[in-house]
Amino acid sequence: MGIYLPIAEISVNVFVLLAMGAAVGFLSGLFGVGGGFLITPLLIFYNIPPAIAVATGANQVIGSSFSGAMSHMKRGTLDFKLGFMLLAGGIVGSTAGVYVFSLLRSLGQLDLFISILYVVLLGSVGGLMLVESLNTLRVSRGGTPKPLKKSGQHNWIHRLPLKMRFRTSKLFVSVIPVLAIGAIIGFLSSIMGVGGGFIMVPALIYLLRVPTNVVVGTSLFQIIFTSAYTTLVHASTNFTVDIVLAMLLMIGGVAGAQYGVKAGQKLRGEQLRALLALLVLAVAARLAVDLFIRPNNLYSLSIPGMG
């Protein structure tokens, strides 16, 4: 069944969009990522213009993240205090990101910049996560499990001022790295249409040593508000949010997220990290192929009389 998207100005299949939303929602609930790093490339592969895909992708993330965060709140695995600190940094980063997005769009370099940023970030984060999680799995199978990080590592973070206690996460750490992580995620949300969970989850686990079960719910909580703010600013500044496309993706995403949370409860932390890493690397590889292969339809513009 076809439907016309007024802002994207193309006709699409409703069931394909619902399936996209449900698949990304499932992964959102499973891994604690908003799913924007998947939905934006999927929309681009489906011939949605990149500017529309970024702004609308940020909007779709809200529905699946809210659904997943509610499930984690019921289980007591959501640190509200940590989430609000991340959010404070995220709002500042989002504002800066939307400005850069507008500037790149006016220069005509937005599409290329988005693709390169995706390949570099997804490839780096996915590679690091995969190596770490495979090492942890190998050690645990050998019968000598070890903690994710030894006590005393990352002393530079613990020496920073303005410390705050996060009881749910069992942390006593400076708010400076928390705000910085939030700001980076907010910036990426604006530029790439992502919730930023694929960076926030490893950052909270490896830098701040937040327990994996708490990271997922807290990440989703922060993503809800950062993505909502990003969507509003994009809609009012760049006019690139397609509400029909967003609603279809959100309907699928909300349903998928509930099943993802249930599936995530059955896997160990290192197994979740390994699966997320493989997923991130697969998306990066697909985008990299598109960047380097020769397009099927080459065309050029010429001015009469100019040779």
N, C-alpha and C positions, 0 to 999 in steps of 0.2 A: 504494500500500500504506500503510495507516494504522498509527500507533503512538501509544500513550498516554504523555504526559509526566507523571510523578508529581508533580513540584514545581509545574510550570506548571498542572497539572490540566486539560489539554485534549488532544484527539486531533489529530495532524497527519500530513501525507503525508511518508513517509521520503525519497522521491526529490526533493521540493522542498527539504528541508533539506540533502541531499547536494549538490544543485546550488548552493545558497547558499554552502555551505562551499567548494566547488571554485572558484566565481567569486571569492570573497573571497581565497582562497589564491593564486590566479593574480595578483591585483592586489597582494597582499602581496609576492610574489617579484619582481614587476615594479618596484614603486616603493619598497620598503623600509619600508612601513607595515605595522603588525600587522593592519590591516583591521577593527579594532573599530569605527571610525567609520562603517563600512558595515554590518557584521553586526548591530550593535545596532539601528539604524533599520529594517533589513530584518526583523528579528524582531518589532519593534513593529508594522510594517506587516502582518505575518502574524498579528497578534492575540496575540502572546506578551506577558504583562504586563511593563511597563517595568522593574520591579525585577528580575525573572527575566532579562530580556533583557540588562541591564547586567552582572549578575554572571556569567551564562553566556557572554556575549560576550567578557568578559575571559579566560575559560577557553579559548574556541575560538582566540583569538589565539595562544596558546602553541604549538599544533601547527603552524600555517602559518609562524609566525616561526622555529621551530626548524628546519623543513625548509629555509626560505630561507637562514637563517644558516649552516647546514652547507654549502650550495652556495657561499656567499661565502667561507667559511673555506678551502675547497679551492682557490679562485682567489686567495687571499692578499689579499682586499679586506675584511678584518675587523680593526679595531684593538681588541685585547683590553684594553689599558690604558685607553683612552678609554671603552670599554664598561663596565668595572668602576667607573670614577669616576661615570659617569652612573647606574649601578645603585645606588651608595651614596646618592646624593641621592634616587633613585626610591623606595627603601624608606621613607625618612622621609616623603616626600610621600604615599605610598600609605596609611600608617598614619593620617595626618591626614585624608585623603580618606574613608576608611571611617567615621571618627567623624562627619564632616559628613553622609555618606550616611544613617547611622542617625538622626541628628537630623532631617533633612528628611523622612525616611519617617515618623517619629513625629508630625511636624507636619502630615502629609498633603499636602505641597507637592512631593514628589519628582518625580512625572511632569512637571509643568509646568516645574520647574527644569531637568530633563534636556533637555527639548525646546528651551527658550530658550538654554541653554548651547551646545547643538549648533548652532543657527542662527547665533548670534553668532560663535562660534569658527570654524566651517567657512566662513562667509561672509567673515570678515576674512582668514583665512589663504589661502583659495582666491583671493580677489581680488588680494591682494598678489603671490602666486606667479604668477598669470596675467599681470599687467602686466609683471613682471620678465622672465619667460621669453619673452613675445612681443617685448619690446624687444631681448632678446639675439638672438633668431632674426632679427629685422629687420636688426640691425647686421651679423650674420654673413653674411646673404645679400647685403648691400651690398658685401662683399669686404673689410671692415675689422673683423674680429673683435676684441673686446676682452675682457679678463679679467672674471670675475664681480664682483670688487671690486678697486679700485685699492689698491696698497700704501700704507699710511699711514692708511687709513680705520679707524674704530673704535678710535682710540688709547686711549680710556678702558678698553677691555678689556685692551689690552696693558700698561697702567700698573698693573693690579691685582697685588697680591702673591701669594705661594705659587705660583710658576710651575712647570710640569712639562713635560717633553718627551714628545711622543707621536710615536714614530718612524714608524709606519705611515702616520699622517696628515700627517707632516712639519710638526708644529706645536710651538711652544714658547709656551705660554699658561698663564694662571692657572687653578687648579682651581675657583676660586669660581664663574665663570659655568657651568662644566661641571656642578658639583654643583647649581646653581640650576635649570638646564635639566632635569636628572634629577628634581629634586623636583617641579617643575611637571608633568612628564609622569606621575609616580607619582600625584599628586593627581588629575589628570584620568582616569587609569586606574581609580581607585576610584569616582569620581563618575559617569563616562560609559560605563564598560565598554570603553574604547578602549586600544590599546597606546600611543597618543600619537605614532606615527610621523609623522602628518600635521602635527604641530607640531615634533617633534624634527628631522625631515629639513631643513625650511627654516631652523630655528634654527642647526643645525650648519653649514649651507652659508653662510648670510648673516652670522651673528654671528662664528663661529669660523673660517670659510673652510676647512672640512674638504673635501677632494676628493669630488665627487659619487659616484664609484665606491666609495669607502671608507665614505661616510655610510650607504649602503643596508645593507650587511652589519652595521655597528656598531650601527645603529638596531635592527635585528631582534634582535641579540644581547641588548641591554639590555631590549627588550620581553619576551623570553622570561621573564626572572626577575621583572621588575616585575609582569607579568600573573599569573604563578604565585603570587606572594606575595599579590596582591590577591584572587585566587580563594580561597585558603585562608582569608584573613581574612573574606571575605564568607560563605563556607560555615559558618564557626564562629560568626560574629557575627549575621548577618542571615538565614541558612538559605535563601538565594535561588539556589543553584547547582543546576540541573537536570542531573544527570550523563548521562541518556539523550540529552537535547538536545545537550549538549556533545560527547559521543562522535560523534554523527552529523555535527556540523559539523566536528570535527577530522579525521575520515576524509576528507571532501571537501577540506578545507583543505590537508592535507599533500600530496595528489596535485596540486592546482592550483598550489601554490607552486613546484614544480620546473619546470613549464612557464613560469611567470612569470619566473623567474630567467633562463632561456634567451632569452626574448623581450626582456628588459631589456638584454641584452648587445648587441642590434642597434640600439639607439636612443641618440642623443646626449643629454647631460645636460639641455640646455635643452628638448629634445623631451619627455623624461620629466617634467620639472617642469611643462610646459604641460598635458600629459595629466592629471597628478595634480591640478592646479588645477581643470580642467574637471570632473573627477569629484567633487572636494570641493564645488564650487559647486552641482552637480546635486543632491547629497544635502541641502545646506542649503536649496535652493529647495523641495524636496519636503517637508521638515519645516516650513518656514515656511508653506506652503500649508495644512498640517494645523492649524497654530496659529490661523490667521485665518479659515478658512472655517467656516460654520455646520454643526455636526454633523447627520447624517441623523436620529438618534434622540435627541431631547431628552427629558429626564425630570427630575422634581423630587421631593423628599421632603417630606412634610408630616405633621404630628402631629395626630391627630384631636382636635377641640375647640379647635385653635389657629388656626382660620380658614384 
